[in-house]
Amino acid sequence: MLFRSLRVECGPKGLIESAHRWVGPDGRVALRDTRRIVFQADADGTRMIVYEVTILADHGDVTFGDSKEGTMAIRTHPNLRLANDPKRGVTTANGQAINSAGVRGPEVWGKRADWIDYWGQVNGKIVGIAIVDHPANPRHPTHWMARGYGYIGANPCGLNAFEGKPLGTGDMTIKAGQKATFRYRFVFHKGDFQH
């Protein structure tokens, strides 16, 4: 992937805009994308990141395959994990999870939802991270590849893994000359999902 910075701004809101070319092993460009990341903090200490990527199929059709992996993901603090994993050194997990449909705990995995939130105690304070799938995103609401070990990923393509449909059902093709935009808001908050 080749990268070019378009714009960087600092201040009450931070901004990074960039352009990327996806280059295959043969040196040919497969597609391009543009990214816009906005950082901001509210007076109450809530911090947000708005992440937007636009895929430009300007070198032919682009197909994202039916896979349990996703279009965007983040890993949380070990305390926000839903279960301990002493073999990997995680012994302080106390996290909880919920999605917009009210599904809780490990059951959030693979479910469609407008948003998902993980929270728990870190350094004596309850903190969390909510991720919101923009209503204009392709296949909204997205499936969440949300694992107990603190990995949270949005996945609009994983219909085989999440719904048991035949492999390939979830393939998403952007036709040559077309584009698709994905937007996500990350909210780093104090308290549980209700605060």
C-alpha positions as CSV (number, residue, x, y, z in Angstrom):
1,M,0.0,0.0,0.0
2,L,1.4,3.4,-1.0
3,F,0.4,6.4,1.2
4,R,0.1,10.2,0.5
5,S,-0.9,12.7,3.2
6,L,-3.5,15.2,2.0
7,R,-4.2,17.3,5.1
8,V,-3.3,17.4,8.8
9,E,-4.9,19.8,11.3
10,C,-4.4,20.4,15.0
11,G,-6.6,22.3,17.4
12,P,-9.9,21.5,19.3
13,K,-10.4,18.9,16.6
14,G,-7.6,17.0,15.1
15,L,-7.8,15.8,11.5
16,I,-5.8,13.5,9.3
17,E,-6.7,13.0,5.6
18,S,-4.8,10.7,3.4
19,A,-4.9,8.8,0.1
20,H,-3.7,5.2,-0.5
21,R,-3.0,3.0,-3.5
22,W,-3.4,-0.8,-2.9
23,V,-0.6,-2.4,-4.9
24,G,-0.5,-6.1,-5.6
25,P,2.5,-8.4,-5.6
26,D,2.8,-7.8,-9.4
27,G,3.1,-4.0,-8.9
28,R,-0.3,-3.3,-10.3
29,V,-2.7,-0.9,-8.5
30,A,-5.8,-2.8,-7.5
31,L,-7.8,0.1,-6.1
32,R,-7.4,3.4,-4.2
33,D,-8.9,4.7,-1.0
34,T,-9.1,8.0,0.8
35,R,-9.3,8.2,4.6
36,R,-10.4,10.9,7.0
37,I,-9.8,10.6,10.7
38,V,-11.2,13.2,13.1
39,F,-10.2,13.4,16.8
40,Q,-12.1,15.4,19.4
41,A,-12.7,15.6,23.1
42,D,-15.8,16.9,24.9
43,A,-15.6,19.0,28.1
44,D,-16.7,16.0,30.2
45,G,-13.6,14.1,29.1
46,T,-15.3,11.9,26.5
47,R,-13.0,11.4,23.5
48,M,-14.1,10.4,20.0
49,I,-12.5,9.3,16.8
50,V,-14.5,9.4,13.6
51,Y,-12.9,7.1,11.0
52,E,-14.0,7.2,7.4
53,V,-12.6,5.3,4.4
54,T,-13.9,5.5,0.8
55,I,-12.9,2.7,-1.5
56,L,-12.5,3.8,-5.1
57,A,-12.8,0.9,-7.6
58,D,-11.0,2.9,-10.3
59,H,-8.9,0.0,-11.6
60,G,-11.7,-2.5,-12.2
61,D,-14.2,-4.3,-10.0
62,V,-13.2,-4.8,-6.3
63,T,-14.6,-7.8,-4.3
64,F,-14.3,-8.1,-0.6
65,G,-14.8,-11.8,0.2
66,D,-17.2,-13.5,2.6
67,S,-14.9,-13.8,5.7
68,K,-15.3,-13.5,9.4
69,E,-12.6,-10.8,9.4
70,G,-13.9,-7.2,9.0
71,T,-13.5,-3.8,7.5
72,M,-12.4,-2.1,10.7
73,A,-11.3,-3.3,14.1
74,I,-9.8,-2.3,17.4
75,R,-8.3,-4.2,20.4
76,T,-9.3,-3.0,23.9
77,H,-7.4,-2.7,27.2
78,P,-6.9,-6.2,28.8
79,N,-9.3,-5.2,31.6
80,L,-12.1,-4.7,29.1
81,R,-11.9,-8.3,28.0
82,L,-14.8,-10.5,28.9
83,A,-12.6,-13.4,30.4
84,N,-9.2,-13.9,31.8
85,D,-6.5,-15.7,29.8
86,P,-3.7,-16.5,32.3
87,K,-1.7,-18.3,29.5
88,R,-1.4,-14.9,27.8
89,G,-0.9,-13.0,31.0
90,V,-4.4,-11.6,31.3
91,T,-5.7,-12.0,34.9
92,T,-7.5,-8.7,35.4
93,A,-10.3,-9.0,32.9
94,N,-13.6,-7.6,34.2
95,G,-15.2,-6.3,31.0
96,Q,-18.8,-6.3,29.9
97,A,-20.3,-5.9,26.5
98,I,-23.7,-4.9,25.1
99,N,-25.0,-4.0,21.6
100,S,-27.8,-1.8,20.5
101,A,-30.2,-4.8,20.4
102,G,-29.6,-5.5,24.1
103,V,-27.5,-8.6,23.5
104,R,-24.9,-8.9,26.2
105,G,-21.5,-10.6,27.0
106,P,-20.0,-13.1,24.6
107,E,-23.3,-13.4,22.7
108,V,-22.6,-10.1,20.9
109,W,-20.3,-12.1,18.6
110,G,-21.5,-12.1,15.0
111,K,-24.7,-10.2,15.8
112,R,-26.0,-7.3,13.7
113,A,-26.2,-4.0,15.6
114,D,-26.1,-0.3,15.2
115,W,-23.4,-0.1,17.9
116,I,-21.5,-2.1,20.4
117,D,-20.0,-1.1,23.8
118,Y,-17.3,-2.7,26.0
119,W,-16.6,-1.4,29.5
120,G,-14.9,-2.3,32.7
121,Q,-12.7,-1.1,35.5
122,V,-9.2,0.2,34.6
123,N,-7.0,1.7,37.3
124,G,-9.9,2.0,39.7
125,K,-12.3,3.7,37.2
126,I,-15.1,2.4,35.0
127,V,-14.3,3.3,31.4
128,G,-15.4,2.0,28.1
129,I,-15.4,2.2,24.3
130,A,-18.4,2.3,22.1
131,I,-18.2,1.8,18.3
132,V,-21.1,3.1,16.1
133,D,-21.8,1.8,12.6
134,H,-23.0,4.8,10.4
135,P,-26.5,4.3,9.0
136,A,-25.3,5.0,5.5
137,N,-22.6,2.2,5.6
138,P,-23.1,-0.6,3.2
139,R,-25.2,-3.4,4.8
140,H,-26.0,-1.4,7.9
141,P,-26.4,-2.6,10.6
142,T,-23.1,-4.4,10.5
143,H,-22.2,-7.7,12.0
144,W,-19.7,-7.4,14.9
145,M,-16.7,-9.8,15.1
146,A,-16.6,-9.1,18.8
147,R,-14.5,-11.5,20.8
148,G,-14.2,-12.1,24.5
149,Y,-10.4,-11.3,24.3
150,G,-11.1,-7.6,23.5
151,Y,-11.1,-7.6,19.7
152,I,-14.0,-5.7,18.2
153,G,-14.4,-5.5,14.4
154,A,-17.2,-4.4,12.1
155,N,-17.9,-6.9,9.3
156,P,-20.5,-6.3,6.6
157,C,-19.3,-9.3,4.6
158,G,-19.2,-12.3,7.0
159,L,-22.6,-13.9,6.2
160,N,-21.1,-17.5,6.1
161,A,-19.5,-17.2,9.5
162,F,-22.3,-15.2,11.2
163,E,-25.5,-16.5,9.6
164,G,-24.4,-19.9,8.3
165,K,-25.2,-18.9,4.7
166,P,-23.2,-20.6,1.9
167,L,-19.6,-19.3,1.5
168,G,-19.6,-16.4,-0.9
169,T,-23.1,-15.1,0.0
170,G,-21.5,-12.2,1.8
171,D,-19.1,-11.2,-1.0
172,M,-19.3,-7.4,-1.5
173,T,-18.4,-6.1,-5.0
174,I,-17.8,-2.5,-5.8
175,K,-18.2,-2.2,-9.6
176,A,-15.5,-0.5,-11.7
177,G,-15.9,3.3,-11.5
178,Q,-18.0,3.1,-8.3
179,K,-17.1,3.8,-4.7
180,A,-18.2,2.7,-1.2
181,T,-17.7,4.7,2.0
182,F,-17.5,3.2,5.5
183,R,-17.8,5.4,8.6
184,Y,-17.4,4.5,12.2
185,R,-17.4,6.5,15.4
186,F,-15.4,5.4,18.4
187,V,-16.5,6.9,21.7
188,F,-14.0,6.5,24.7
189,H,-16.2,7.1,27.7
190,K,-16.3,7.2,31.5
191,G,-18.7,4.9,33.2
192,D,-20.7,2.0,31.8
193,F,-22.7,2.1,28.5
194,Q,-25.5,4.1,30.2
195,H,-23.3,7.0,31.3
